[in-house]
Amino acid sequence: MLTLSARTTITLEVFGHMIRAARLERKMPQAELAERLGVSRQTISAIEKGDAKVSIGAVFEAATIVGIPLLTDNARELQRLSTTVANLASLLPERARTIKVELDNDF
C-alpha cells in the first residue's frame, strides 16, 4: 500500500474541495457530474474528499468539467508546455528514456 506524505494528502483534500466548490457554484448535483464523467456518484464524493484511490484521470477530468484549469486553461499554452516537456525528455540519455528488457531464452 502506498503511504502518502502529509503534504500530498492535504493537497488532494484541497483539490477535492476546489472541485466541490466549483461544482456547487455551477449548481451542478454530484449525479450530473458523475454522469458527465461516466462514474458513480460515490466516485464524485471520493474525489471531493480527496481520496487518493481515485484515478488521477478522473480527478483531472472532473476539474476540467467544473472549470478548474489544469496547468493552464489556454489550449495553445498547454500544447507549448507539452512540446517543451517532450523536448526536455529527448535530451535525456537513451538509458533514461527506455527500459531495456533482456530476455533469457536459455531453456
C-alpha positions in Angstrom: 0.0 0.0 0.0 1.3 3.5 -0.9 1.9 5.8 2.0 1.4 9.4 1.2 3.1 12.4 2.8 1.0 14.8 4.8 1.6 17.4 2.1 0.2 15.2 -0.7 -2.8 14.2 1.5 -3.6 17.9 2.2 -3.1 18.8 -1.5 -5.6 16.1 -2.5 -8.1 17.3 0.1 -7.7 21.0 -1.1 -8.1 20.0 -4.7 -11.2 17.9 -3.9 -12.7 20.9 -2.0 -11.9 23.1 -5.0 -13.8 20.7 -7.3 -16.7 20.6 -4.9 -16.9 24.4 -4.6 -16.7 24.8 -8.4 -19.5 22.2 -8.8 -21.7 23.9 -6.3 -21.1 27.3 -7.8 -22.4 25.9 -11.1 -25.4 24.4 -9.2 -24.4 21.0 -10.5 -25.5 18.0 -8.5 -23.0 15.2 -7.9 -25.2 12.9 -10.0 -24.8 15.2 -13.0 -21.0 15.5 -12.7 -20.9 11.7 -12.3 -22.9 11.2 -15.4 -20.8 13.6 -17.4 -17.7 11.9 -16.1 -19.0 8.4 -16.6 -18.5 7.3 -13.0 -20.7 6.7 -9.9 -21.9 9.5 -7.6 -19.8 7.7 -4.9 -16.7 8.4 -7.0 -17.5 12.1 -7.2 -17.9 12.0 -3.4 -14.5 10.4 -3.1 -12.9 12.9 -5.5 -14.4 15.8 -3.4 -13.0 14.2 -0.2 -9.5 14.0 -1.7 -9.5 10.2 -1.8 -6.1 9.1 -3.2 -7.6 5.9 -4.6 -9.5 7.7 -7.3 -7.6 7.7 -10.6 -5.8 10.9 -11.5 -7.5 11.0 -14.9 -10.9 11.0 -13.2 -9.9 13.8 -10.8 -8.4 15.9 -13.7 -11.5 15.4 -15.9 -13.8 16.3 -13.0 -11.8 19.5 -12.5 -12.0 20.3 -16.2 -15.7 19.8 -16.3 -16.3 22.2 -13.4 -14.0 24.7 -14.9 -10.8 24.4 -12.9 -7.8 24.9 -15.2 -5.1 22.3 -15.1 -1.6 23.9 -15.7 -3.4 26.4 -17.9 -6.8 26.9 -19.5 -5.3 28.1 -22.8 -5.1 25.3 -25.3 -2.1 26.9 -27.1 -0.2 27.3 -23.9 -0.9 23.7 -22.9 0.4 22.5 -26.3 3.5 24.6 -25.8 4.1 23.0 -22.4 3.6 19.6 -23.9 6.2 20.3 -26.6 8.7 21.7 -24.0 8.4 18.7 -21.8 8.8 16.4 -24.8 11.9 18.3 -25.9 13.4 18.1 -22.4 12.8 14.3 -22.4 14.5 14.0 -25.7 17.7 15.5 -24.1 17.9 12.7 -21.6 20.4 9.9 -22.2 18.9 7.0 -24.1 19.2 4.8 -21.0 16.9 7.1 -19.1 14.3 7.2 -21.8 13.8 3.5 -22.4 13.9 0.4 -20.3 15.8 -2.4 -21.9 14.5 -5.9 -21.1 17.0 -8.7 -21.5 15.3 -11.9 -22.5 16.6 -15.1 -21.0 16.0 -17.8 -23.7 18.2 -20.3 -22.0 15.6 -23.0 -21.6 
